[in-house]
Amino acid sequence: MTNRHAVVVGAGIGGLTAAVALHRRGWHVTVCERAPEPPVTGAGIGLAPNALRALDAVGVDVSRAIGGAVPAVMGVRRPDGRWLTRTGTADMAARYGMAPLAVPRRALTATLAAALPPSALRYGTEVTGVDGAEGRPTVRTAAGPDLPADLVVAADGIHSPLRRAHFPAHPGLHYIGETAWRTIVDAPDLRIPAMSETWGRGERFGVTPLVDGRYYLYATAVVPPDTRFADPRTELRQRFGSWHDPIPALLERVGRQGAADVLRNDLYDLAAPLPYLHHGRIAWLGDAAHAMAPNLGQGGCQAIEDAVVLAHLLPAGKRGAGGDGGDGAGRNGAVVAALAAYTAARRARTDAVRLRARRVGRLGVLRNPVVVAVRDLAFRATPARLALRGMDDLFNGFRLPA
């Protein structure tokens, strides 16, 4: 018997998690990534309890591989430093069985890649299309050779060419009205104990201590799409340099390795849900399937959930003796049935998170001073225990389908 073959398009967090999960189910896996090498720079990612639980289901222990230090407090502040809402991470751990972790994206992708055979990773390999998706698909690459597969996992990002090719009537992406800056800085002398997001009028600034002792910073501002900024460090200091400590001190560290260390992207989400998360033997996951605003910190977390659920539902990787790898039903066998089950398991949850992230973002972009004051008052009036309870469906929502 031979192993079923999965081609994963994209070596981001979702694609690599899918590759690891499928590899551990006995599949032969090829990951095609158009970038010539793994990223050498990048931002951070928060792994909420739901994502940590999903990774644990496929045997990936992030805290053991990267570190398990967590901040003492999480919450939202005003530009003058006053807390609007605040929760102890010990309370989160007590409620959800674990506290969230914030890790460098580069470290997480390296950990996932290390769990794969070296031959599985093909950098500098751009996928140009998939032929025969409803039979046994063939993945076309720019440099060749083409790759026959039993399954194609489209983890090719927010601008997913495979999504556009196979869902041509879909409206595509929706600009949510903000641009974002992201970077990581070294500031061991500051000893910041809190993970915070500060909300102003149409602007936000986030500070997240990472498990390796550095700090992940992100900021957003309401601007027209495709706005150009000459220097990211100057722009950030002009917008946020007068906000509360430790933001000015952190901004002094931004860009010391060069402006290229600051990532800036306009923010988009998917304008409408996909009708299905699969087509034939192609399955979409992560941003390719349900791009969402970053307001809940769930984009990467939902991609991890997608990957783990997908691998769980698929048949084991060893082929049987029958046609189509022993699926027992020709071209519409166990793999196709599993992909239909994947859509049923994931579509409603991911779209609910997408819409919720969009609603939260509408609060963050408010600029009218009276409306902002009302928003801040509502935050302060909400007891911390109720705010935490409102996250139950996210943090306790990961389930492996029967």
C-alpha positions in Angstrom: 0.0 0.0 0.0 1.1 3.6 -0.6 0.1 6.8 1.1 -2.4 9.2 -0.1 -0.9 12.5 -1.3 -1.9 16.0 -0.1 -0.6 19.1 -1.7 -0.8 22.1 0.6 -0.6 25.5 -1.1 1.0 28.0 1.3 3.4 27.6 4.2 1.7 30.0 6.6 0.4 28.9 10.0 -2.8 27.3 8.6 -1.0 25.5 5.8 1.8 24.1 8.0 -0.7 23.1 10.7 -2.7 21.2 8.0 0.5 19.6 6.7 1.6 18.4 10.2 -1.9 17.1 11.0 -2.1 15.2 7.7 1.4 13.9 8.1 0.5 12.5 11.5 -2.6 10.8 9.9 -0.3 8.9 7.5 -0.6 11.2 4.5 2.3 11.9 2.2 2.4 15.8 2.2 3.9 18.3 -0.2 3.8 22.0 0.9 4.2 24.4 -2.0 5.2 28.0 -1.0 6.0 30.6 -3.6 8.3 32.6 -1.2 11.9 31.5 -1.9 12.6 30.8 1.8 11.0 30.9 5.3 10.4 34.4 6.6 13.3 36.1 8.4 11.1 38.9 9.8 7.5 39.0 10.9 5.1 40.0 13.6 3.6 38.1 16.5 0.4 36.0 16.9 -1.8 35.4 19.9 -2.8 31.8 20.4 -6.0 31.8 22.3 -7.1 28.7 24.3 -9.1 27.3 21.4 -6.0 27.3 19.1 -3.8 25.9 21.8 -6.3 23.1 22.3 -6.4 22.4 18.6 -2.6 22.2 18.4 -2.6 19.9 21.3 -5.0 17.6 19.5 -2.3 17.0 16.8 0.6 16.8 19.3 2.1 20.2 18.9 3.0 21.7 22.3 3.8 25.4 21.6 4.9 26.2 25.2 7.4 23.4 25.2 8.8 24.4 21.8 8.8 28.2 22.1 8.1 29.1 25.8 5.1 29.5 28.0 5.5 32.9 29.7 2.2 34.9 29.7 1.4 38.5 30.8 -0.3 39.0 34.1 -3.1 41.2 32.7 -5.0 41.7 29.5 -7.3 44.6 28.7 -8.3 47.8 26.8 -7.1 51.3 27.8 -7.6 54.9 26.8 -4.8 57.0 25.3 -4.3 58.6 28.8 -3.6 55.1 30.2 -6.9 54.6 32.1 -8.1 51.0 31.9 -11.5 50.5 30.3 -11.6 46.8 30.9 -9.0 44.5 32.5 -8.8 40.7 33.1 -6.1 38.7 34.8 -4.7 35.9 32.7 -4.9 33.6 35.8 -8.7 34.1 35.7 -8.6 33.1 32.0 -6.6 30.0 32.8 -9.0 29.0 35.5 -12.0 29.4 33.2 -10.6 27.9 30.0 -8.0 25.5 31.4 -5.1 27.5 29.9 -4.0 31.1 29.4 -3.4 32.5 25.9 0.2 32.6 24.6 1.7 35.3 22.3 4.5 34.0 20.1 6.6 35.3 17.2 5.1 34.1 14.0 8.5 33.1 12.7 9.1 30.8 15.7 5.6 29.2 15.4 6.1 28.5 11.7 9.6 27.1 12.3 8.2 24.8 15.0 5.5 23.5 12.7 8.0 23.1 9.8 10.3 21.1 12.0 7.6 18.5 12.6 7.6 17.7 8.8 10.0 15.7 6.8 12.4 18.2 5.1 11.4 16.9 1.7 7.8 18.0 2.3 8.7 21.7 2.1 9.1 23.2 -1.3 9.9 27.0 -1.1 10.1 29.0 -4.3 7.3 26.9 -5.8 4.4 28.9 -7.1 1.1 27.1 -7.7 -0.5 28.4 -10.9 -3.7 26.3 -10.8 -5.4 23.0 -10.1 -6.8 20.8 -12.9 -9.3 18.0 -12.4 -10.4 19.1 -8.9 -13.5 16.9 -9.1 -11.5 13.8 -10.0 -7.9 13.2 -8.9 -6.5 16.7 -9.1 -3.2 17.8 -10.6 -1.5 20.8 -9.1 0.3 23.0 -11.7 3.4 24.8 -10.6 5.3 27.7 -12.4 8.6 25.8 -12.5 7.1 22.3 -12.8 6.7 19.4 -12.5 3.0 19.1 -12.0 1.9 17.2 -8.8 -0.9 14.6 -8.8 -2.8 14.6 -5.5 -5.6 13.0 -3.7 -6.3 16.3 -1.9 -5.4 19.9 -2.3 -5.4 22.2 0.7 -5.7 25.9 -0.4 -4.0 27.8 2.4 -2.8 30.5 -0.1 -3.8 33.5 2.0 -6.2 36.4 1.9 -5.8 37.1 -1.8 -6.1 33.3 -2.6 -5.7 32.8 -6.3 -7.3 29.4 -5.9 -10.4 31.0 -4.3 -10.7 33.4 -7.2 -10.3 30.6 -9.7 -12.9 28.3 -8.3 -15.4 30.8 -6.9 -15.4 33.3 -9.7 -18.8 34.8 -8.7 -17.8 35.5 -5.2 -17.5 39.3 -4.4 -14.0 38.9 -2.9 -12.6 41.2 -0.3 -14.0 44.1 1.7 -11.8 46.9 2.9 -12.7 47.5 6.5 -11.4 51.1 6.5 -8.1 50.8 8.4 -4.5 50.2 7.8 -2.2 48.4 10.2 1.4 48.6 11.3 3.1 45.6 13.0 6.6 45.0 14.4 8.5 43.3 17.1 10.9 45.2 19.4 13.5 44.3 22.1 12.9 46.3 25.3 13.9 44.1 28.2 14.4 47.1 30.5 10.7 48.1 30.3 9.4 44.9 32.0 5.8 45.4 30.7 3.4 43.0 32.6 0.3 43.6 30.6 -1.1 42.8 27.2 -3.1 45.9 26.2 -4.9 47.5 23.4 -5.4 51.3 23.6 -8.4 52.8 21.8 -8.4 56.4 20.7 -10.5 58.1 18.1 -10.1 56.1 14.9 -6.7 54.8 16.1 -5.6 51.9 18.2 -2.3 50.7 19.6 -1.5 47.2 20.9 1.3 46.0 23.1 1.8 42.2 23.5 4.6 40.7 25.6 5.9 37.6 23.7 7.1 34.4 25.2 10.7 35.1 24.3 10.8 38.4 26.2 10.3 40.8 23.2 7.2 42.8 22.5 4.8 42.6 19.6 3.4 46.0 18.7 0.6 46.8 16.3 -1.3 49.9 15.5 -4.3 50.8 13.3 -5.6 54.0 11.8 -8.7 54.9 9.7 -7.3 56.0 6.3 -8.4 55.5 2.7 -7.1 52.3 1.0 -3.7 52.4 -0.6 -2.5 55.4 1.5 1.2 55.8 1.2 3.5 56.7 4.2 7.1 57.9 3.7 8.5 56.5 6.9 6.6 54.1 9.2 8.5 55.0 12.4 7.8 58.8 11.9 4.2 58.0 11.2 3.8 55.9 14.3 5.5 58.5 16.5 3.4 61.3 15.1 0.2 59.4 15.7 0.9 57.7 19.1 4.0 59.3 20.6 1.9 61.3 23.1 -0.1 58.3 24.3 0.4 56.7 27.7 3.5 54.9 28.9 5.1 52.6 27.8 4.0 53.4 24.2 6.5 56.3 23.6 9.4 54.3 25.0 8.5 51.3 22.8 8.2 53.6 19.7 11.8 54.7 20.4 12.8 51.1 19.7 10.8 50.7 16.4 12.8 50.6 13.2 16.2 50.3 14.8 16.9 47.3 12.4 15.5 49.3 9.5 12.1 50.4 8.2 11.6 47.0 6.6 11.1 45.5 10.0 7.8 47.4 10.2 5.0 45.6 8.3 2.1 47.7 7.0 -1.0 46.3 5.4 -4.5 47.6 4.6 -7.0 45.5 6.5 -9.6 43.4 4.6 -12.1 40.7 5.4 -14.1 38.5 3.1 -17.1 40.4 1.8 -19.4 37.4 2.1 -19.0 33.7 3.2 -18.0 31.2 0.6 -20.9 28.9 -0.4 -18.7 25.9 0.5 -15.2 25.5 2.0 -14.4 22.9 -0.5 -14.8 22.2 -4.2 -14.2 18.6 -5.5 -11.0 17.6 -3.7 -9.8 21.1 -2.9 -10.4 22.4 0.7 -9.9 26.1 1.7 -8.8 27.1 5.1 -7.7 30.2 7.0 -7.6 33.6 5.3 -8.2 31.9 1.9 -11.5 30.6 3.3 -12.8 33.3 5.6 -10.5 36.3 5.9 -11.5 38.3 8.9 -10.5 41.5 10.6 -7.9 41.1 13.4 -10.1 42.6 16.1 -10.6 39.3 18.0 -7.2 37.9 17.5 -8.8 34.9 15.9 -7.6 34.8 12.3 -4.7 32.5 12.9 -6.6 30.7 15.6 -9.4 29.8 13.2 -6.9 28.7 10.6 -5.4 26.3 13.1 -8.9 25.0 14.0 -9.6 24.5 10.3 -6.5 22.5 9.7 -7.0 20.2 12.7 -10.6 19.5 11.9 -9.9 18.9 8.2 -7.2 16.3 9.0 -9.4 14.7 11.7 -12.3 14.2 9.2 -10.2 12.8 6.4 -9.5 9.1 6.0 -6.1 7.8 7.2 -3.3 8.2 4.7 -2.7 4.5 3.8 -4.4 3.5 0.6 -6.5 0.4 0.3 -6.6 -2.0 -2.6 -9.6 -0.5 -4.4 -10.0 2.3 -6.9 -9.3 5.9 -5.9 -7.0 4.7 -3.1 -9.5 2.4 -1.6 -12.2 5.0 -1.0 -14.7 2.4 -2.2 -16.8 4.8 -4.2 -14.6 5.8 -7.1 -14.1 9.4 -7.6 -16.7 10.5 -5.0 -15.2 8.4 -2.1 -14.2 9.0 1.4 -12.1 12.0 0.7 -14.9 13.9 -1.0 -17.3 12.9 1.8 -14.8 14.2 4.4 -14.6 17.5 2.6 -18.3 17.9 2.7 -18.2 17.2 6.4 -15.5 19.8 6.8 -17.6 22.5 5.3 -20.5 21.4 7.5 -18.3 21.5 10.6 -16.5 24.8 9.9 -18.5 27.2 7.8 -21.0 28.5 10.3 -18.4 28.9 13.1 -15.8 30.7 11.0 -18.4 33.0 9.5 -19.8 33.9 12.9 -16.3 34.8 14.0 -15.7 36.8 10.8 -18.9 38.9 11.4 -18.2 39.4 15.1 -14.7 40.6 14.3 -16.2 43.1 11.9 -18.7 44.4 14.5 -15.9 44.8 17.1 -13.9 46.8 14.6 -16.7 49.2 14.1 -16.3 50.2 17.7 -12.6 50.7 17.3 -12.9 53.1 14.4 -15.3 55.5 16.0 -14.1 59.1 15.8 -16.9 61.3 17.0 -15.8 62.4 20.5 -19.3 62.1 22.1 -19.8 58.6 20.6 -16.3 57.6 21.7 -17.0 58.8 25.3 -20.2 56.7 25.3 -18.3 53.7 24.0 -15.7 54.0 26.7 -18.3 54.4 29.4 -20.0 51.2 28.2 -16.7 49.4 28.5 -16.0 50.6 32.0 -19.5 49.7 33.1 -19.2 46.1 32.0 -18.0 43.8 34.8 -14.8 41.9 34.0 -16.5 38.6 34.6 -19.2 39.3 32.1 -16.7 40.5 29.5 -14.7 37.2 30.0 -17.9 35.1 29.8 -18.6 36.8 26.4 -15.5 35.0 25.1 -16.8 31.5 26.0 -18.0 30.7 22.5 -14.6 31.6 21.1 -12.3 30.0 23.6 -14.4 27.0 24.4 -15.7 26.6 20.8 -13.1 24.2 19.4 -14.5 20.7 18.9 -13.4 17.7 16.9 -16.5 16.4 15.0 -17.6 12.8 15.6 
